[in-house]
């Protein structure tokens, strides 16, 4: 099953590169265009300059952000800004963070993971991907031959013993980022690292974050294999940088991805249109306190079945939405999916709630946000018509859907916090 191995990491040498906070960055797929330039300015060796560098009107096939990324990496290695480990190993990556007023710590393990085709069912996806993102990542990997960002994959924590605390060294890299989020990198003793890899050998993994990066790794491996006459399966292109997370880790947080929509076919009375299928209960005014109360009501109602929140069905108002008859609502979802998939809150929202509200599914009519307060304020300030709020998808539901060979609708989950890019890298040369 899963082939997880020690690797010789490429890491920032902070004695040359500068303070740890100046070199790591959020992953490319959560950074807005507005934030990109600000992150670039954190320091001259910030990994974002390589991972998502600037583009210019005069860019050409010979001079573009991908070629510049390769040149920067080469220069940083030459300057000892980046150094490769002498020996292969694993690293524990700890993140301390706060969510919903609660302080948490999440522990993942960095290593290199053998790429497997989906149909082998060794590594399973849970969401669909977009072609444009994969093409961008492939061009960057071709140019640099370095896996800059890890995928995040889950393993069943009840089946794999954790690495003993005594086998994990003191932090060799510490960074405290905006908002107080803390990042620690700790080496794992060699014997414990080997034992952890062996324990995973009979296990199946589930991609939590990084579907695009994983499929890019597959595509690049296939290109490399096709370009050579011999292939042993041990070439570095057969592996990808991965951070593995236990499904029972107390710091495992999955946030819902709320929908902000523009209703081009909005019914004259939106509440009345929804009440044909749903109970629509007033839940107060749009405010921080109102949203907090609505989220609590959604969580309570969600214990008995699907439950949604809405901001903007009526001006300035919040509502709780639950099905009048669950089976009637489930019947509106695609019949070619499993019953488990058809009962996902996100599937019911997409195929029952949004159509009833007059939503036309085009990219310009929808946006996504993980924070209910922000989503509601976007409506209150007139930028979007309605925000539909979701409960989080339980991790067991994510894994069950993947086990069944299905993928959840896009933007179903948001694993929080994101892994920082630049903690470790996996070079192919």
C-alpha positions in Angstrom: 0.0 0.0 0.0 1.4 3.5 0.9 5.2 3.8 0.2 6.3 6.6 2.5 10.1 7.1 2.8 12.8 9.2 4.3 14.3 11.9 2.1 17.2 14.4 1.9 15.3 17.6 2.3 16.3 20.9 0.8 15.9 23.5 3.6 16.5 27.2 4.3 19.7 28.0 6.1 18.4 30.7 8.3 22.0 31.8 9.2 22.2 33.1 5.7 18.6 33.5 4.6 17.5 35.5 7.6 14.6 35.1 10.1 12.3 32.1 9.5 9.3 34.4 9.2 10.9 36.0 6.1 11.3 32.8 4.1 8.1 30.8 4.4 4.8 31.6 2.8 1.2 30.4 2.4 0.6 27.9 -0.4 -0.1 29.4 -3.9 -3.7 28.4 -4.0 -4.9 30.4 -1.0 -3.1 33.7 -1.9 -5.1 36.4 -3.6 -3.6 38.7 -6.3 -3.8 41.6 -3.8 -1.8 39.7 -1.2 0.8 38.3 -3.5 3.0 41.4 -3.7 2.8 41.9 0.1 4.1 38.3 0.7 6.9 38.9 -1.9 8.1 41.8 0.2 8.6 39.7 3.4 12.2 39.1 2.4 14.6 38.7 -0.5 14.6 34.9 -0.1 10.9 34.3 0.5 9.7 31.1 -1.1 6.8 32.9 -2.7 9.2 34.6 -5.1 9.8 31.1 -6.6 6.4 29.4 -6.0 4.3 32.2 -7.4 6.5 34.9 -8.8 5.5 37.9 -10.7 4.6 37.9 -14.4 5.5 40.7 -16.8 4.1 41.9 -20.1 7.5 41.2 -21.8 7.7 37.6 -20.6 8.8 35.1 -23.3 9.4 31.4 -23.6 13.0 32.0 -22.5 12.3 34.5 -19.7 9.2 34.0 -17.6 8.3 33.4 -14.0 9.1 29.7 -14.3 12.6 30.2 -15.7 13.2 32.9 -13.1 12.1 30.5 -10.4 14.7 28.0 -11.5 17.4 30.6 -11.7 16.5 31.9 -8.2 16.6 28.4 -6.7 20.0 27.7 -8.3 21.3 31.0 -7.0 20.0 30.4 -3.5 21.7 27.0 -3.4 25.0 28.6 -4.6 24.7 31.2 -1.9 24.0 28.6 0.9 20.6 30.2 1.4 19.2 26.7 0.7 21.1 23.6 1.9 20.4 19.9 1.3 20.5 17.5 4.3 23.4 15.1 4.3 21.3 12.2 5.4 17.7 11.1 4.6 15.2 11.5 7.3 11.6 12.5 8.3 10.5 15.7 10.0 7.6 16.4 12.3 5.9 19.7 11.5 3.9 21.2 14.3 1.5 24.1 13.9 0.0 26.0 16.8 -3.1 28.1 15.9 -6.4 29.4 17.1 -9.8 28.7 15.6 -13.2 29.7 17.0 -11.5 30.9 20.2 -9.8 27.6 20.8 -6.0 27.0 20.8 -4.9 23.9 19.0 -1.8 22.1 17.9 -1.6 19.9 14.7 1.3 17.5 14.0 2.1 16.3 10.5 5.1 14.3 9.3 7.2 15.3 6.2 8.6 12.6 3.9 8.5 11.6 0.3 5.5 9.5 -0.9 5.4 7.2 -3.9 3.0 8.4 -6.6 0.3 5.9 -7.4 -2.4 6.0 -10.1 -5.9 6.6 -8.6 -7.2 3.3 -9.8 -4.7 1.4 -7.6 -6.7 2.8 -4.6 -3.6 3.3 -2.5 -3.9 7.1 -2.4 -7.5 8.4 -2.8 -8.7 11.9 -3.8 -11.8 13.5 -2.3 -12.4 16.5 -4.6 -12.2 17.4 -8.3 -9.4 19.5 -9.7 -9.1 22.3 -12.4 -6.9 22.0 -15.5 -5.5 25.5 -15.3 -4.0 25.0 -11.8 -2.4 21.7 -12.9 -0.8 23.3 -16.0 0.7 26.1 -13.8 2.2 23.6 -11.3 3.5 21.4 -14.1 5.4 24.2 -15.8 6.9 25.2 -12.5 8.0 21.6 -11.7 9.5 21.2 -15.2 11.6 24.3 -14.7 12.8 23.8 -11.1 12.7 20.0 -10.7 11.9 20.7 -7.0 8.7 19.9 -5.2 8.3 23.2 -3.3 4.9 22.5 -1.6 3.7 19.3 0.1 0.4 17.6 -0.3 -1.5 17.0 2.9 -2.7 13.4 3.2 -4.6 11.6 6.0 -4.0 8.2 7.4 -6.2 6.2 9.8 -4.7 7.2 13.2 -6.2 4.2 15.0 -4.2 1.9 12.8 -0.7 3.6 12.9 1.1 4.2 16.2 2.3 7.8 16.6 6.0 8.6 16.6 7.0 8.7 20.3 7.8 12.1 21.7 11.2 11.0 22.8 12.1 10.1 19.2 11.4 13.7 18.0 14.2 16.2 18.4 14.0 19.8 19.4 12.8 22.4 16.8 15.4 23.3 14.3 13.2 25.9 12.7 10.6 28.2 14.4 8.5 30.8 12.8 5.7 32.9 14.3 3.5 34.4 11.6 0.7 37.0 11.6 -2.1 36.3 13.9 0.3 34.3 16.2 0.3 31.1 14.2 3.4 29.1 15.1 5.4 26.7 12.9 8.0 24.3 14.2 10.2 21.8 12.3 11.6 18.9 14.4 13.8 16.0 13.1 12.7 12.4 13.8 15.3 9.9 15.1 16.2 7.4 12.3 14.9 4.2 13.8 11.6 5.8 14.7 11.3 7.3 11.2 11.9 3.8 9.6 9.3 2.3 12.0 6.7 4.9 11.1 7.2 4.2 7.4 6.8 0.5 8.0 3.6 1.0 9.9 2.2 2.9 6.9 3.0 0.2 4.4 -0.3 -1.6 4.8 -2.4 1.6 4.9 -4.4 3.7 2.5 -4.0 7.4 2.3 -6.5 10.2 1.6 -5.5 13.5 0.0 -6.8 16.3 2.2 -5.0 19.2 0.4 -3.0 19.3 -2.8 -5.0 17.4 -5.4 -3.5 19.6 -8.1 0.0 19.1 -6.8 -0.5 15.3 -6.7 -1.9 15.1 -10.2 1.0 17.3 -11.4 3.4 14.9 -9.8 1.8 12.0 -11.7 1.9 13.9 -15.0 5.6 14.8 -14.5 6.5 11.3 -13.6 4.7 10.0 -16.7 6.6 12.5 -18.9 9.9 11.5 -17.4 9.1 7.8 -17.8 8.1 8.3 -21.4 11.3 10.1 -22.2 13.7 7.3 -21.2 14.3 3.8 -22.4 14.7 2.3 -18.9 12.6 2.8 -15.8 13.3 1.1 -12.5 10.5 2.8 -10.4 13.1 4.1 -8.0 13.8 7.3 -9.8 13.1 10.5 -7.8 10.3 11.5 -10.1 8.3 8.5 -8.7 7.9 10.4 -5.4 6.3 13.6 -4.2 6.7 15.7 -1.0 4.0 14.9 1.5 2.9 15.8 5.0 0.9 13.0 6.6 -1.7 13.7 9.2 -3.5 11.3 11.5 -7.3 11.2 11.2 -7.4 11.3 15.0 -5.0 14.2 15.5 -6.7 16.6 18.0 -5.6 19.5 15.8 -7.4 18.2 12.7 -9.8 21.0 11.7 -12.0 20.9 8.6 -13.8 24.2 7.9 -16.8 24.4 5.7 -16.6 26.5 2.5 -19.5 28.9 2.5 -21.1 30.0 -0.8 -21.5 33.7 -1.8 -23.9 33.9 -4.7 -25.4 36.3 -7.1 -29.0 35.3 -8.0 -29.6 36.3 -11.6 -33.0 34.4 -11.6 -34.0 35.5 -8.1 -37.6 34.8 -7.3 -39.8 37.8 -6.2 -40.1 36.3 -2.7 -37.0 34.2 -2.0 -38.2 32.9 1.4 -41.4 31.7 -0.1 -39.6 30.0 -3.0 -37.4 28.1 -0.5 -40.3 27.1 1.7 -41.6 24.8 -0.9 -38.9 22.3 0.0 -37.4 23.7 3.3 -38.3 25.1 6.7 -36.9 28.6 6.7 -36.7 30.0 10.2 -35.8 33.7 11.0 -32.5 33.7 12.9 -32.0 37.4 13.7 -30.1 40.3 12.2 -26.8 40.1 10.3 -24.2 41.0 12.9 -21.2 39.2 14.5 -23.4 38.0 17.4 -26.2 37.0 15.0 -23.9 35.0 12.8 -22.4 33.3 15.9 -25.8 32.3 17.1 -26.9 31.1 13.7 -23.8 28.9 13.4 -24.6 27.3 16.8 -28.2 26.7 15.6 -26.9 25.1 12.4 -24.6 22.8 14.4 -27.5 21.7 16.7 -29.8 21.1 13.8 -27.1 19.3 11.9 -27.0 16.6 14.4 -30.4 15.4 13.2 -29.9 16.0 9.4 -28.9 18.6 6.8 -28.9 22.2 8.0 -27.9 25.4 6.3 -27.7 29.1 7.2 -28.4 32.0 5.0 -27.6 35.7 5.1 -29.6 38.0 2.8 -32.7 36.1 2.0 -34.3 39.3 3.3 -32.3 42.5 3.6 -30.1 42.4 6.7 -31.6 39.1 7.9 -30.3 35.7 8.9 -32.2 32.4 8.4 -31.9 28.7 9.4 -32.8 26.3 6.6 -33.6 22.6 7.1 -35.4 20.2 4.7 -39.1 19.6 5.1 -38.7 16.1 3.8 -35.1 14.9 3.5 -35.9 12.2 1.0 -37.6 14.7 -1.4 -34.5 16.9 -1.3 -32.1 13.9 -1.7 -34.1 12.9 -4.8 -33.0 16.2 -6.5 -29.3 15.2 -6.4 -27.7 13.2 -9.3 -28.9 9.5 -9.2 -25.6 8.2 -10.5 -23.9 8.9 -7.1 -24.0 6.8 -4.0 -26.6 7.5 -1.3 -23.8 8.7 1.0 -22.7 11.3 -1.6 -26.3 12.4 -2.2 -26.8 13.1 1.5 -23.7 15.4 1.8 -24.8 18.8 2.9 -22.7 20.4 0.1 -24.4 18.2 -2.5 -27.9 19.1 -1.2 -27.0 22.8 -1.2 -25.7 22.6 -4.8 -28.5 20.6 -6.2 -31.5 21.6 -4.1 -31.1 24.8 -2.2 -29.2 26.9 -4.8 -31.5 26.0 -7.7 -34.6 26.9 -5.6 -33.1 30.3 -4.9 -32.6 31.0 -8.6 -28.9 30.5 -8.8 -27.4 30.1 -12.3 -24.1 28.2 -12.0 -21.5 30.3 -13.7 -18.1 31.4 -12.2 -19.0 35.0 -11.9 -22.1 34.2 -9.9 -20.3 32.4 -7.0 -17.4 32.9 -4.6 -16.3 30.9 -1.6 -15.2 31.8 2.0 -14.4 29.8 5.0 -15.4 32.4 7.6 -19.2 32.9 8.2 -18.8 36.4 9.6 -16.9 37.5 6.5 -19.4 35.8 4.2 -22.3 37.5 5.9 -20.6 40.9 5.9 -20.0 40.6 2.1 -23.8 40.4 1.7 -24.5 43.1 4.1 -22.2 45.4 2.3 -23.9 44.7 -1.1 -21.1 42.8 -2.9 -23.1 39.6 -3.0 -26.8 38.8 -2.9 -26.9 35.9 -0.5 -24.4 33.9 1.6 -25.3 30.2 2.2 -23.5 28.8 5.2 -22.6 25.1 5.7 -21.7 22.9 8.6 -18.2 21.3 8.5 -17.9 17.9 6.8 -16.8 15.3 9.3 -13.5 13.7 8.5 -15.0 10.2 8.5 -17.5 11.4 5.8 -14.6 12.6 3.7 -12.8 9.3 4.0 -16.0 7.2 3.3 -16.7 9.1 0.1 -13.1 8.6 -1.1 -13.3 4.9 -0.1 -16.3 4.6 -2.4 -14.4 5.9 -5.4 -16.3 9.2 -5.5 -15.2 12.8 -5.2 -17.1 15.5 -3.3 -18.3 18.6 -5.1 -15.6 21.3 -5.5 -14.9 23.4 -2.5 -16.4 21.0 -0.1 -13.7 21.1 2.6 -11.1 23.6 3.9 -8.4 21.9 6.0 -7.1 24.5 8.4 -4.5 25.8 8.8 -2.7 25.4 5.5 0.8 24.0 5.4 3.4 26.7 5.0 5.4 26.5 1.8 9.2 26.5 2.4 9.4 24.4 5.6 11.1 21.6 3.6 11.4 20.9 -0.1 12.1 17.8 -2.2 14.6 18.2 -5.0 14.7 15.7 -7.8 18.3 16.3 -8.7 
